[in-house]
Amino acid sequence: MGESKDPYDRQKLAIDKHAADNAFELNEEHALFYDGGVSGTVPLALRPAWKRLLDYYQSRSIYIVIFEDCTRFARDLVVQEHCFAELIANG
């Protein structure tokens, strides 16, 4: 599998590029919350990386969360909106 086809590498490159292009500083230790092998159709509440992201987000002053694209966040628009509201409500 080439680098560009590996989901983790592809997402990390996209996020790193967006952060660099917009002068965002990433905390490399926690910069990428990735659920390898978990389908995008699995509800976010059941994904381990979503839980880690919420814990991290709630325990720090985080103002920006970057996703490679909205389908990495959730495949369903209603789920995206619900989870976006959850981030806002918790931070």
Secondary structure, DSSP 8 states (H G I E B T S, - for coil): --GGG-HHHHHHHHHHHHHHHTT----TTTS----TT--TTS-GGG-HHHHHHHHHHHTTT------SSHHHH-SSHHHHHHHHHHHHHT-
